[in-house]
Amino acid sequence: MNEPDLSLGAEFAASTRQDWLKVVDAALKGAPFEKLTAKTQDGLTIEPLYHRAADACPLGARPPGTPWALMQRVEHPDPVAANSQARHDLENGANGLSLVFAGAVGAYSYGLDPSRATLARALDGIVLDAGIRIELDLGARPMETAQGLAALVRSLKLEPGTTDIRFALDPLGAIATSGATATAWADLAPLFASTVADLLGQGFNGPFAAADGRPVHAAGGSQAQELAFALSAAVSYLRTLETHGVDLETASRMVAFRLAADADQFLTIAKFRAVRKLWARVMEACGLPPQRAVVSAETAWRMLTRRDPWVNLLRATMAVFAAGLGGADNITVLPFTAALGLPDQFARRLARNTQLILLEESNLAKVADAGAGAGAVENLTNELCRAAWSLFQEIEAAGGTATALARGLVQEKVATVRAAQEEAVARRNAPLTGTSEFPDIKEVPVAVLDVAPVAAPALAGAVTMPPLARIRFAEPFERLRDASDRRLAETGERPKVFLANLGRLSDFTARATFAKNFFEAGGIEAVTNEGFADRAEMIAAFKRSGAPLACLCSSDDVFGREAIDAASALREAGAQHLYLAGRPKDLESYTAVGIETFIYFGCDALATLQAVHRQVPAPPSS
């Protein structure tokens, strides 16, 4: 007797790709299929539908059940306070520390002094051979700082091989971020190589160098640009070590990667998978057996916002989720208030617990490569590999990382992508929740520690070049909100715009809501209402509002009947500037009665809001 097929899909015929495309075509009603596709910053096409891919776990994914290391930043400039924070983190779930030094690639206005005394005090009482991972984010005097930590280990009578220290020497990343170096790479390379060889000779396990993609990502670069820069830096370090006497196979184990993880889930997963495949390709080209790439992740600086910073918790959660599934070996979360100042214990706890929940409750580390076989993930991984390899070859053809930076090649490519992304943010095609979309103009400030920022050490640059200056995409909107706050503090009122809602509630609600979000994203308080019985009531409400500006909100049909008359009445009542929420076809008839600006999805919101502030100037910054 045959056993019945009890699988859930047994009663359904298998569907082919063509079957799905027929359904899609019917839904599109003649619109082109390309309407459902999207483009990444690198111009890669993201399809709406993919085939199942062959399961092919990229080389070096974490073994099943192996969790990533949960790292916490140690960046308080007071080493006593830094030590207290570090010990608290280790006692409450963290198993690694990222020591951030002033002026480092990942130092965001704070950081430790690189002296041996500071190191000793910051790590006082922390048992370095108890399985705690230490990763350095080096600033000024990186070789000296690395040797200082090595000396501390020796002074504690510890065997270097029993510690888990990633010294993360990255002179090329430091040069890219600062745009200056007191010593040219050709002269710095021997010191780098001798430091690595010395640490290796002392018995430390390494890796000792970090090929860091964060400078590119924080400057607004694309995923492929970040991968290409990191890969080129890794190859530069590999060549340098081999040139100075370290055999190639040993040298390949001395280099690790560090990448940014942002809230774009699938691209982040693909990026962390791609770096392992790219490193395996380099190993193949070097005639070496494939080796596992060691990859660290830090949540992205450029995605953080100062306004409604609570949304940063969601961004960080998505970033950790993606980096974890992508195979990161250790992950550091920037606390949700990092853009506002030095995070307090509450913000650090949330950063720590973001990872703990994903590890201990969601069990994300139980599967070696959760994206394996998924058509979208495999396709993005492979496409990123191809795009990054092409850029890597271009950097290599220019003479390698140092030469490409000196010529401005990397900076120019990053600037092009950054400009496109900044325009998308300005037009709200890349919305920033809580900042450019759904702003809370009356939000309550969030606390940070009362600690003054630390100035980055000045570099007497013998060699200078354009830096890969870090940005946050929210900054232009934040500056407008800051100007609004200053005006409120000094005058008791924010800049205002009156929403002239025409017709019934169902006519104007959608566009009135859009207009309110639009203006308040720039700190312009929108005075709204539930509509008016007649024109006289609208004009009376406008005069009571005290707003010098007005915006008409309603449907296109109502605009056709009432907008011209309403605009004329508002002008006569003293409105200095008229806006209309929408994009009607017959613009001339509206502009003829003084409607000067039209706001709609895809318009340059940032430029419009900046113009509002010029029309209603805010007090100067103190």
N, C-alpha and C positions, 0 to 999 in steps of 0.2 A: 504494500500500500504506500502510495507516494505521500510524503509529508506535505501539508499545505504551506504555501508561501505566506508567511505572516509579516513580511516587511511592509512598512507603511506605504511604499510606492508601488506595490505589486499590482494594484488595479489600474495604474495609469500607464499609458504608452510612453515610451522614451521620447523626449523632445529633442529635435536637432536645432542647430543654430539657425537654420532657415525658418523653422517654425517660430522661433522667438522673433526673428526679424520681421516676419509677416505681422505679428501682433504689434510690434513697434511701429511699423509702417502705417497700420490702421490708426494707431493713436496719434501719429504725427499729422495725419490728414493731408498728405502731400508735401509737408515741409521736409527739407533735406535732412538726412540722417546725421549730418555733421552738426546739426543744432544741438545734439546730445553729447557732443565731444567737448573736451576742455584742453587747454594748453598749460603746461607747467612753465616756470620761469626760464627753463632751458629750451622751450619750444617743443617739448615732448608731448605727444597726443595721448590723452587719457580717454579711452573708449568707454562707452556705457555697458559693454558686454564683452566678456572674454571667455575663451575656451578654458577648460580645466587643463592645467599644465602638469607635466611629469614631475613627480616628487623628486626634488634634487636639492637637498639641504646644502647650502653653501658651506664650503670648508671652514671648520673652526667654530661652528655654532656651539653655544654652551651645551654640554651634555644634559640629557633629560634630568630634571630634578635639581640641577645646580643653580642656585639663586645668584643673581648679580649682587655685588657688594653695595650696601647702602651707605653712601658717603654724605658727610655733613661738612659744610664750609667752615673753616676757622680763619676769620678775617678781622676780628676785633683788634684794633691797633694796640690796645693794652694787653700785654701777654698774660697778665693775671686773669683778666676777664675772659680772654680767649681760652685759657686753660679751664676755667669754670664751665664755659659753654661746651667745650669738647668733652669733658668728663660727664656732664649731664647727658649729652647726646649718646655717648657710648653706653651709659647706664640705662638708656631708654630706647634701645632698638637699633641704633646705628652700629655698623661694624667697620667703618672706615672714616678717615678724616682727609679732607682736601685742604692743605695748608696754602692759603692764598697770601702772597706777599705784595706789598705796595708796588704799584706799577706793573703788575703781571698782566698777561693777556686777559685773564678772567677777573681782574681786580676792578670793581665798579665803585671807585672813590674811597675804598678802604683796603686794609691789608696789613700784614705783619711787617715789622722791620726785619731785614735779612740777617741781623747779627746772631752770633752763636748764643749770646746770653738770652735773647728773645726766644730762640728756638728751645733752649733748655727750660725756660720758664713756661712756655706755652704747652710743652709736652710733659711737664712735671707730673709724676704719678701715673702716667699712662704706660702700660706694660707693652712695649713695642714688639715683643716676641710672643704675644698671646693671640696671634691671628688677626690683629687689627691691620687693615690696609691703610697705608699712608701714601698720599699722592701730592706732589708739590706742584704749585702753580707759581712759577718763579718770576721775580721782578728784576730789579737791579742786582748786579753781582751774582748771577745764577750759579756759576761754577763754584764760587766761594760758599754760597748757601748750601749747595749740595754736599760739599766737603764738610761743612759745619755739621750737617745732620749725621754724616758718616762718623765724624769725630764724637758726636754725642752718643751714638750707638757703642762705640769703643769704650767711652768713659763709663758706660753703664755695665761693662763687662759682658756684653751680649755678643753672640756669634752672628755676624751679618746675615748668614744664610738662613737664620731662624726668623728674620724679619720679613715683612711684606711691604717693601718700600719701592715706590715708583718715582724716581727722581725727576722724570719729565723734563729733561733739558731740551729747550726749544729756542735756540738763538734766532732762527729764521722767523719764527712766529713773532718774537719780540720785535725784530726789525720791521716786520710788516705792520705791526700795530702802531709802533711809535714813529715810523718813518725816519728814524735816525739811528745810527750806531757809531759809537766811539771807535770801534775797530771793524774794518771791512771783513766780510765773511772769509776771504782768502787767508787773513791773518787770525781770525777767530777759530777757524776750523781745526787747526792743530791743538788748540787749548780744549776745544770741545772733545776731540778724540782722546786726548790724554786723560781728561777727567773721566770719561766713560771707561777707558782701559784701567784706570786706577781703581775706580769703584768696583769694577769686575774683579780685579786682582785682590781686593780686600775681602771678597767672598759674598758680596751682595748679589742677589739673583737677577735684578733688573725686572723689566726693561728700564733703560736709563734715559732714552730720548723719547720725546713726544712729538709726533707729526700732527700738529694741531690745526684743524679746519675752522675753529671758532673765529679767528680774525676775519675770514672771508664772510662767514655767516653773519657776524655782528655788524659788518659794514654793509649789509644788504645784498650779498651775493647769492647766487643760486646754489642748489644742491650739487649739481655737477661741478660748479666752480669750487665749492668747498672740498669736494672729493679730490679734484685734480690738484689743488694747492697742497692738501695734506699728503697726497701720494708723491708729488714732486719733492716735498720737504723730506719725506721718508727716504726716497731714493738718494737725495743729497746727503743725508746722514749715513746711509749705507755706504755710499762711495767714500765719504770722508773716513769712516772707520776702517774700511778696507785699505785705503791709501796709507793709513798710519799704522798698519800692522795687525789689525784684527782680521782674522780669517772671515770670509764672507758668510759662511753659515752661522758662525757665532754672532757676527754683526747683525744678521737678520733677526736674531732673537732679542737684540738690544733696543729695537725700535717698536714703539707702540703708537696708537692713534688716539686722538681726542676729537670728538665731533659734537656739534650742537644738536639738540633734539627740540623740535618745535611742535606746535599743535596740529600740523598737517600729518595726520595719522599715517596714511599709506606711503607718502613720500619719505617720511622719517623711517618707517620700517624698511623701505627699499634702500635707503641711503646706508643704513647700518649693515644691511646684508651685502650691499654692493662693495663696501670697502674691503670686506674679506675676500671677495672674488677678485678685486683689483690687486690686492696684495699677493694673492696666489698666482696671478698672472705675472707679476714682477718676479716672484720666486722662480717661476718657470723660465722666464727670460734670462735669469741669472744662472740657470742650470742647477738650481737647488730643488730639493723635494719640497712640496707645498708645506707651509707652516701656518699654524693658527695665528691670525692677527689678533693682538690684544687691543680692545677698543673701549675707551671711556666715553661717557656721555655726560653732558651738562645741559639742563634746560636752557632755552635760548633767551638771551638778553633782549634781542630786538622785538620780541613779542610781548614784553611786559608793558603794563600801563600804570600810570600814577593815578588815573581817575578810575573809580570803581575797581580798586585793585583786587577785590574778591574774585573777580572773573579770572585773575591770574591763577587761582587755585584750579580752575577747570582746564586752563591752558597747560599748566604743569602736569596735571593728571594725564591728559592726552599724550603729552610729550614722553612721560615716563612709560606709559603703556606701550607706545610705539618703539621707544628705544629698547625696552625690555624684550618685546617680541622680536625686535630686529637683532638681538643677540649681544647687547652691550654687556661688558664684564663688570662695570661699576657705573653707578648713576649718581649724579649730584643734582639736587633741586635748588634752584634759586628761590628763596622764600618770596612769598607773594608781595611783600612790601619792599623788595630790594631796590626798586626804582625810586622809592621815597626816601631812603636813608638806610642806616644800619639796622637790620631786622632784630626785633626783640625775641624773647624766649617763646612767646606764643606763635609768632611767624615761623620760627625754627621748628617748633613742634609740629606744625601743620606740614612743613616741608618733609619732615621725617616720616610723619604718619601717612602722607601721600604714598610713599613707597611701601611702608609696612602693610597697608591695606591691600595694595596690589599684589604683594608677595605672599602674605600670610592668609588673606581672606579670598582673594581672587585667584591665587595659585598660578600666576602668570608664568612662573619659571618652571612649571612642571613639564612643559612641552619644549623640546629642543628648538624647533623652528616652526612656530604656529602658521606662518605664511606659506610654507612649502606646498607647492601644488596649486595654490590659488592663482588663477590666471592673471588677475590684476597685479598682484604682488610680484610674481615672477617676471611679468612683462616690464613693470616699472624698474625692477632691479636690473634687468638686462639692458634696458634703454639707458638708465643712469650710468651703467658701466661703460657703454659705448660712448656716451656724451663726455663723461669724465676722462676716459682714455684719450679721446681726441684732444681735449684741452690740455691734458698732461703732456701729450706729444708736442703740442705747441709751446708749452713752457720749456720742455727739454730742448726743443730746437732753438729756442732763444738763448740757451746757455745754462738752463737750470733755474732753480727758484731764486737765488740771490740776484742773478743777472736780470731775470724777468721782472723782479721787484724794482731794481735800479732803473730799468728802462720804462717803468710804469705800465708794463703790459698787463699784469694782474689787476692793478688798480683801475685801469681803463675798462676792462671787461666787467669788473664788479660795479663800477659806476653806471654803466649802461643798464644793467639789470636793476640796480637800486632805483634809478630814475623811473623806470617803468613801474616798479612796485610803489614808489611814492605817488605816482600819478593815480594808480589804482586805489590807493588809500584816500587820496584827496577827493576822488570822485565817488568814494564809498563803494566801489566795485569789489574792494577787499575790506569789508567792514570790520571795525574793531569794537566789539560789544562793550558797552559801558563808556566808550569814548566817542567814536564817530557814529555809533548806533545805540539807541536806547540809553542816552545819558541820564544821570540823576544829578540835576543841577544843584540840588540841596543835600548832597551826600555828606555824611559825617566823616571827618578826617580819621585816618587810621594811624595808630601810634607806631613810632619807631624809636630807637634809642637816641638819647641826646648826646651824640658823639660827633665831633667835627670831622668832616672828610679829610683824608690824608692826601697831600699833594704827591703826585707821582714824581719820583726822582728825576731831576733834570739831566738830560743827556747832552754832553758836548759832542754833537754829531760830526765826526770826521766825514761821514757819508750820510747824505740826506736824500730823501725821496718822498713822494706823496704818501702819507700814511693811509692804512685801511682804517679810517676813523669809524668807531662804532656808533650806531644809531639805534633809536627805538622809533618804530613807525608812528607811534602815537604822539610824538613830541609836538608836531605843528598844531594839532588840536588842543593839546595840553597848554600850549602857550596862550591860546585864545581864552581858555578857561581861567588861566592865571590872571590875565588882564581883567576878566570879568570879576574875579574875586577881589582884585585890588580896588576896582571901582566900587564894589559893594562895601568894602571896608572904609573907604574914604568918603563916600557920598550917601551910603545907606541904600543904594539901588543898583541893580545891574542894568546893562543896556537892555532895552525892551523892544519887542515887536508885537503888534496887535494882530490877532488872527481874525479877519473879517469872514466869518463863516456864513455862507449864503445857502438859502434853501432849507430843506429838511435835514434832520439829523443823519438820515441814511445817505443824503447827498454829499455832505461835507466831512463825515467822520474819518474816512480813510485818508484824505489829503490833509485834514487838520492834524491828524496824528503824525503823518509824515512831516509836516511843516514844524510841528513842535519839536520832534526829534532832531530835525535838520538844524534849526536855529540853536537849540540848547546844546548841541554838540560843540558849538562855538561859544558857549557861555551867554547867549542872547536869550533872556527870559521871554518865553512865548505866553502872552496873555490870551487865553482861549475862553470859550463860552459855548453855549448850547444853541446858538443861532439867534435870530431876531425877527420880531413880528413885522417890522418895516424898516425903511432906511433911516428914519429919524432915530429909532432905538439903537441902530448900529453906530451912528455917528455919536450919539450920547455916550455909548459904551467906549468908543475909541477915545473920546476926550477924557473920560474918567480914568482910563488906563495910564495916561501920561506917557504913552509910547510915541516916539517920533516916527516910527516905521509901521507899515501895515502890510499884511499878506492876505490876499484873497484865496479862500479855500472852498472848493465845491467840485461837483462833477462838470464834465465838458458841456453837458446840456444846460445846466444852470448858468454856467459862465456865459454861454451864448445869449441867454436872456437877461442876465443881471450884472455881469462883470463890468461892462462899460459904464453903466450908471453908477454902480457902487464905487468904482475907481474915481470917477469925477467928484463924487460926494466926499470921498476921503481926501482928495487933493484940496478941495475947498476948505475942508476942516483942518488943514495944516499938516497932513502927512508929508514928511520930507522925502520919503522913498517908498515906492509901491512894488511889492512882489506878488507873483501869482504862482500857486502850487499846481503845476501842471505844464503841459507843453502843447497848447492848442495849435491847430493848423494855421489859423489866420492871425499870425502874430501882429501884423501891421495895425489892425483895428484896435488891438489892445495897447500897443505902444503909443498910438496916437493920443490916448487919453492919459498917458503918463505912467503906465505900468512899465517899469524899466528892467526888471529882472525876473526870470522864470526859473523856478527850482523844480527839479524832477530827478528821478533815478538816473544816475550817470552824469549829471552836471558836475561842474567843478565846485563841489561844496566848500572846500577849503578856501579857494579864491573868493567865493561869494561871502563867506563869513569874515574873512580878513577885510574885505571891503566894508562890511557892516561896522567893524571896529574903527575903521578910518572915518566913517561917517559920524560915529558916536564915540569919540576918542576916550580911551581909558586913562586913568592917571598914570604917570610914569612909574617905573619900577623903583622901589626904594633901594 
